[in-house]
Every structure is written in C-alpha cells, then in structure tokens.
Amino acid sequence: MPFGNIPAALVIVAGCVLAVILYFAGSKIRSHLEGSEKGISRVIISALGIPAVIAILTVTIFLALRYIADLPDLAHQVMESTYAQVLYIILGSLIIAFFVRNFLDLYGKKIAALTDSDFDDKLVHFLQSVYGYVIGIGAFFMILSVLKIDITPLLATGGLVGIVVGLAAQDTFGNFFSGAMIAADQPFREGDRIEIQGVIGDVISVGPRSTRIKTLDSQLVTVPNKILTENMLTNFALPDITLKVRISVGAGYDSDINQVKNILKTVSIKGIESGFVLSTPSPEVYFIEFGESALMFQLLVWTGMYDKTFEVRDYLNTEIYTAFKVAGIEIPYPQMDLHLKPSPVHI
C-alpha cells in the first residue's frame, strides 16, 4: 500500500467505528426514552439516527479520498460543492421523512383521538401512506434545480414518449391513487374480513399499489387497489363485528308448526348459553313458505364471531337435527310425485 493511502485507511476505520458507536448509542437512548413523556425527544433522535450514520460514512469517504494518491479526475469532480449540495438534500430528505414518520406514529393517533369525528383518523392514515412520495418528489426536483437541469426541453421533446408511458402505466397510477383513496376513506382495515369479486378473506396488508388478503383456505391473494375502489366490497367487520346468521330448515307437512318453532327457539337459547349466539338482538323464528316437499322455517340469530360462521352454523344445525329426531319431526327428502296418464291400447 502506498504511504499516502495509509491515512486514508485510518480515516475509513475511524469513521466506521464512529458510525457504529453512534448507531448503538442512538438505539440505547431511544430505548431509554421508550414510554416516557419525552416523546418529541425520541422523535428527533430517531429522525437523526440513521441519516447521521449515513452522513458520517459519507464524510469519511470524502476525507479518505483526499489522502489517496493519484486520485482520478472523476473523484475530484464528485467532491465538488454541487454534488455535496445533492448529498445535503438527500440527507435532509431522510431526516424529514424519518421525523414525519415517527411524529405520525407517536402523535398522529393521539391527536386524532381528541376529536369525535373519524376524519382525523382517516387523515392521519392517509398521511402515513403518502408522505414518503411527497418528500421524495420534492427532493428530486430540488436536486434537478441544484444540478441546473432544465426539464422543459425534455418535457417538450418527450411529450409523445410521455403519453405512451402514461398509457402503459395508467393502471399503476390508478392503483396508486386508489390506494390513497383507501387510506383516506378506510372502507376496511388490516385484520378485517372482506369479500371482493367472490374472494373472501382477512386483510393482511394495505399497500400503495395493492392489498393482500388471506383467504379462508389460507391462500394469499394480491388484489390491485383499483379493483377494490371500483367494485362493490363487503366488510364483515364494520360497522361492528356482529353478523346475522340464517338457518333454513324444512319439516314434514304433518308437523306441528308451533312445536317446530318452539324447538328452534330452544336451540337458539342453547346457542346463547354456548356463546355462539348473542342474546341481543334476540333470535327470531319464522315459518316462511310451503315448500315442494316440506314446510320451510328460518331461524335468525346474531353472532359476535363474524369470522367463525361455519362453526356457528355447524353447532345450530347439529342441535336442530338432534332435537327434531328426539321429537319425531321428519326432515323430508326432496321428492317428486309422478302421475301416469293411461293411454288407450291399440291392437
């Protein structure tokens, strides 16, 4: 190693050691402030932590380059003030992005909870989804300004290309704006069970472009956000987690209607005692129609287990079958009566 490169190596080692010390010191301070009333201090330290480490490593590289012998001309150009300003913009954008993220995480929900309206909650959720893009776009234009790059000729000469790219990427932009609409309107939240275009499952994550749903068969389905905003969507968890369950059952035509109703009411009471059925709203029993093979009844109950409707139906159907069997009430099979018309015999 040339003698001139030894100081450069020492500078790199010292910078890396300082960056590591700063990183772990910041982590320890953040842990110490966790849960304390000094929330804004934790926000500031978290915002400065990673950018400060990056800044130290960058300065270390710049200083080391000054000691390297036979430094190429390109390296001298990189170290000029214009590129340093670009670095300042990038580091400043990181600091602002980390600060906004931590501030929204720490104070956003607390501030929104002070009002009765849910508009503040939707606004905070929307800001959490888009702040990164806004800061990134702003930093990009600032860098272009520092580098004195005029994008007007590019826009003029690349108009046709822009149209083609825009048409090709319209779905991507549509999904992005749909993601912003979902963040603002919040038709569903992570953990909610929804149905969209025949797909039923629990929302795992809501991203800027797509939403991931875990189906009842434990399959992961990625749905573009545009589909979620342009189609009718059912949320089983809103406005609350209660859900009405309808149990249809048929009894033979010779059955006592009042007896059947009493049995279904008794089954609903057992469902309340088991925890599958809510007592309020109270269960209801209706004789709904004369079926082709049976008298048709319907038991309406409410459950607080919107994500366990199969278990609720299984319990109620089992109890109904057992009670009908004990009472001697027939659950008839579908049947069809054929009447044959005699035809004259031709000899």
Buried (B, 14 or more C-beta within 10 A) or exposed (E): EEEEBEBBEEBBEBBEEBBEEBBEEBEEBBEEBEEEEEBEEBBBBBBBBBBBBBBBBBBBBBBBBEBBEEBEEEEEEBBEEEBBBBBBBBBBBBBBBBBBBBBBEBBBBEBBEEEEEEEBBBBBBBBBBBBBEEBEEEBEEBBEEBEEEEEEEEEEEEEEEEEEEEEEEEEEEBBBBBBBBBBBEBBBEEEBBBBBEEBBBBBBEBBBBBBBBBEEEEEEBEBBBBBBBEEEBEBBBBEEBBBEBEBEBBBBEEBEEEBBBBBBBEBBEBBBEEEBBBEEEEBBBEBEEEBEBBBBBBBBBBBBBBBBBEEBBEBBBEBBEEBBEEBEBBBBEEEEEEEEEEEEEEE
